Amino acid sequence: MSTWSSTRASRVLAALLRTGWSVKRQTGSHRVLSREGWPDFVFAFHDGEELGPRMLARIGRRTGLRPENL
């Protein structure tokens, strides 16, 4: 069973910004996030979109985000 639960994209983006990521540039709903020591990450979700456990786990692997950060 996954430790991630579904949540809105706006909540995930807010958690990423709190954990040290910053928006490098934005075109529409595509935001390129950057953080020292990590490769850039493209966050391409609309704010109201629901993200499931699988997508959250994938985002977590690429950004270091953990369920307790949400």
Steps between C-alpha positions, in 0.01 A plus 500: 500500500624847412571758767385771260137607481338695216522876525467814288787625286493841670573334835791305352646814342471687832683214675778506239543875545516457880771234467737722305388479137442823309326577171769564241257578217140434403312457172130439555460218751858375444728619778872423500613467861860518613682419821869499585649152459203360303426488127221732382151354532206580269174526697231486230169485685207739535449618859162329548610169349489194727829306519488133596739297714701371204567847359583634846751218555661582164520871590646403838777294340602789273471783753558348844144584606363274774139434611556686829596816302144528371 
